[in-house]
Amino acid sequence: MYEAVDSRRAVRAFSDEPVPKYVLERVLAAATRAPSSGNLQPWHVYVVSGEPLAELKRRATARALAGDPGDEREYPMYPAELAPPYLDRFSAAAAQRYEALGIERDDPARPVKIAALNSEAFGAPVVLFCYLDRMMGPGQWGDAGMYLQTVMLLLRAEGLHSCPQVMWTMYRETVSQIVGADDELVLFCGVSVGFEEEGVPRLRTGRADMTETVRFIGA
Ligand SMILES: Cc1cc2nc3c(=O)[nH]c(=O)nc-3n(C[C@H](O)[C@H](O)[C@H](O)COP(=O)(O)O)c2cc1C
């Protein structure tokens, strides 16, 4: 368990090796055991691969390369005014991430390059799209996070890696056209899934020290 938690990273370079469907079924069947408040299990998941994923990547990447600012957001990716310490953590992770992807900080094409890498799902052969019913509130969004972390840890047990991607919400209408999600569903994020590309430097994103986020009260 510690190994799965420690080795899970947002991988941004996948090989094109296909992921067997029975492995995905095993992971997603086990992940049904994830907890949720009141046992609502509020997640709706679409597993996209093959030609439908290729078509989605083509359409989303065309939008990214055209500089399309994306569909109207259904929830904000981040609070409008991020302040320290969150802003510092955000900036440090962004700098590390794009340096690892070889995108220079002052490259004017940086936003388009980032969007295009995301819309290619970093080369992953499978993307899971997680939706919630529009009527659900913050508690159920928390449940969906627990569910997706359960999925991502189980993927490690299968030798697979993942990258959760809120960026897909920019192209949520294109995603919905491909998966056929109805209007009552809100796209939370996509999770790219696959085997890691060999020979790509591994990014280990920093973390705040535990003492910044955890207080022990009592003995
Ligand atoms: C809900 C969620 C959405 C995310 N969206 C993106 C994304 O759109 N693109 C991306 O490259 N990484 C995305 N990430 C990955 C985070 O950047 C990453 O988890 C964080 O920097 C910590 O790095 P690590 O997961 O490699 O330890 C997302 C993570 C989560 C949990």
The ligand as an SDF file (V2000), in Angstrom:
LIG
                    3D

 31 33  0  0  0  0  0  0  0  0999 V2000
   -8.2500   16.6850   -9.9810 C   0  0  0  0  0  0  0  0  0  0  0  0
   -6.8790   16.8460  -10.5800 C   0  0  0  0  0  0  0  0  0  0  0  0
   -6.7480   17.4880  -11.8050 C   0  0  0  0  0  0  0  0  0  0  0  0
   -5.4930   17.6140  -12.4180 C   0  0  0  0  0  0  0  0  0  0  0  0
   -5.4010   18.1880  -13.6620 N   0  0  0  0  0  0  0  0  0  0  0  0
   -4.2200   18.1700  -14.3260 C   0  0  0  0  0  0  0  0  0  0  0  0
   -4.1610   18.6060  -15.7000 C   0  0  0  0  0  0  0  0  0  0  0  0
   -5.1470   19.0530  -16.3010 O   0  0  0  0  0  0  0  0  0  0  0  0
   -2.9610   18.4990  -16.3480 N   0  0  0  0  0  0  0  0  0  0  0  0
   -1.8440   18.0080  -15.7190 C   0  0  0  0  0  0  0  0  0  0  0  0
   -0.7950   17.9290  -16.3750 O   0  0  0  0  0  0  0  0  0  0  0  0
   -1.8660   17.5950  -14.4130 N   0  0  0  0  0  0  0  0  0  0  0  0
   -3.0360   17.6440  -13.7120 C   0  0  0  0  0  0  0  0  0  0  0  0
   -3.1110   17.1720  -12.4180 N   0  0  0  0  0  0  0  0  0  0  0  0
   -1.9100   16.5990  -11.7920 C   0  0  0  0  0  0  0  0  0  0  0  0
   -1.3250   17.5140  -10.7120 C   0  0  0  0  0  0  0  0  0  0  0  0
   -0.6110   18.5560  -11.3310 O   0  0  0  0  0  0  0  0  0  0  0  0
   -0.4080   16.6640   -9.8070 C   0  0  0  0  0  0  0  0  0  0  0  0
   -1.1780   15.6620   -9.1740 O   0  0  0  0  0  0  0  0  0  0  0  0
    0.3130   17.4950   -8.7480 C   0  0  0  0  0  0  0  0  0  0  0  0
    1.1490   18.4670   -9.3320 O   0  0  0  0  0  0  0  0  0  0  0  0
    1.1720   16.5950   -7.8430 C   0  0  0  0  0  0  0  0  0  0  0  0
    2.0850   15.8610   -8.6220 O   0  0  0  0  0  0  0  0  0  0  0  0
    2.1020   14.2690   -8.5990 P   0  0  0  0  0  0  0  0  0  0  0  0
    0.6810   13.7840   -8.7800 O   0  0  0  0  0  0  0  0  0  0  0  0
    2.9730   13.8720   -9.7770 O   0  0  0  0  0  0  0  0  0  0  0  0
    2.6720   13.8420   -7.2920 O   0  0  0  0  0  0  0  0  0  0  0  0
   -4.3390   17.0960  -11.7660 C   0  0  0  0  0  0  0  0  0  0  0  0
   -4.4890   16.4790  -10.5080 C   0  0  0  0  0  0  0  0  0  0  0  0
   -5.7250   16.3420   -9.9400 C   0  0  0  0  0  0  0  0  0  0  0  0
   -5.8620   15.6350   -8.5990 C   0  0  0  0  0  0  0  0  0  0  0  0
  1  2  1  0
  2  3  1  0
  2 30  2  0
  3  4  2  0
  4  5  1  0
  4 28  1  0
  5  6  2  0
  6  7  1  0
  6 13  1  0
  7  8  2  0
  7  9  1  0
  9 10  1  0
 10 11  2  0
 10 12  1  0
 12 13  2  0
 13 14  1  0
 14 15  1  0
 14 28  1  0
 15 16  1  0
 16 17  1  0
 16 18  1  0
 18 19  1  0
 18 20  1  0
 20 21  1  0
 20 22  1  0
 22 23  1  0
 23 24  1  0
 24 25  2  0
 24 26  1  0
 24 27  1  0
 28 29  2  0
 29 30  1  0
 30 31  1  0
M  END
$$$$
